Amino acid sequence: MAGALGRFGWSEIAAVRLREQRVRNTSQRFIELVLHDPDAYLARAPKLVRSTASMNARLGFGPASMATNTLTVPPEAVLDAMRRHCPDLAVQR
């Protein structure tokens, strides 16, 4: 997979989960990729990901998360597509 989160292989993903974070009067949903070795990922991740990793950790998120409001399809459709591509992928809701 490649994109704003950088590049990583399917074998690096331990699980995927749909998360929600409340901020003031709104909530934001995220798709979080739970990685087997987050430190190895961060060593090669884009600068923006590295700079936000500690903030994400304080909120209880791993370094590889994407806000669902940036998607053109529902997050469930993304999770379904990921499961079709990688049937053994653990999806936590």
C-alpha positions in Angstrom: 0.0 0.0 0.0 1.2 3.5 -0.7 -0.2 7.0 -0.2 -0.1 9.8 2.4 0.9 7.3 5.1 3.9 6.2 3.1 4.6 2.7 1.8 4.2 -0.6 3.6 3.3 -4.2 2.8 0.2 -6.1 3.7 2.3 -8.4 5.8 3.2 -5.4 8.0 -0.4 -4.9 9.1 -1.5 -6.9 12.1 -5.1 -5.6 12.1 -7.3 -2.8 10.9 -9.8 -1.0 13.1 -12.4 1.7 12.8 -11.9 4.2 15.6 -13.7 7.4 16.7 -12.2 10.4 18.5 -14.5 13.0 20.1 -13.2 16.6 19.9 -15.3 19.3 21.5 -18.8 18.8 20.1 -17.9 16.7 17.1 -16.5 13.3 16.5 -14.1 12.1 13.9 -13.8 8.6 12.6 -10.5 7.0 11.6 -9.3 3.9 10.0 -6.3 2.7 12.0 -3.7 0.3 10.6 -2.3 -1.7 13.6 1.3 -2.5 12.6 3.4 -5.4 13.7 6.5 -3.1 14.0 5.4 0.6 14.3 9.1 1.7 14.9 10.3 0.2 11.6 7.4 1.9 9.8 8.2 5.3 11.5 11.8 5.0 10.5 10.8 5.3 6.8 7.5 7.1 7.1 6.9 10.5 5.5 7.9 13.5 7.7 4.3 14.5 8.4 3.6 11.0 9.8 6.7 11.1 12.0 5.9 14.5 13.3 2.3 13.5 14.3 3.2 10.1 15.7 3.7 11.2 19.3 0.4 13.2 19.3 -1.4 10.1 17.9 0.2 7.9 20.6 -1.1 10.3 23.4 -4.6 9.9 21.9 -4.2 6.1 21.9 -3.7 5.7 18.1 -0.9 4.1 16.2 1.1 6.0 13.7 -0.8 4.8 10.6 -4.3 6.3 10.8 -6.5 8.0 8.2 -9.4 10.3 8.8 -12.6 8.9 7.1 -13.8 12.4 6.2 -11.1 12.4 3.5 -12.6 9.3 1.8 -14.9 9.3 -1.2 -16.6 6.1 0.0 -17.9 5.0 3.4 -15.2 3.6 5.7 -16.9 0.3 5.8 -16.4 0.0 2.0 -12.7 0.5 2.5 -12.5 -2.2 5.2 -14.5 -4.5 3.0 -12.1 -3.9 0.0 -9.1 -4.5 2.3 -10.6 -7.8 3.5 -11.3 -8.9 -0.1 -7.6 -8.1 -1.0 -6.2 -9.7 2.1 -8.8 -12.2 3.5 -6.7 -13.1 6.6 -6.6 -9.4 7.7 -8.1 -9.0 11.2 -10.7 -6.2 11.2 -11.7 -4.8 14.6 -14.7 -2.6 14.9 
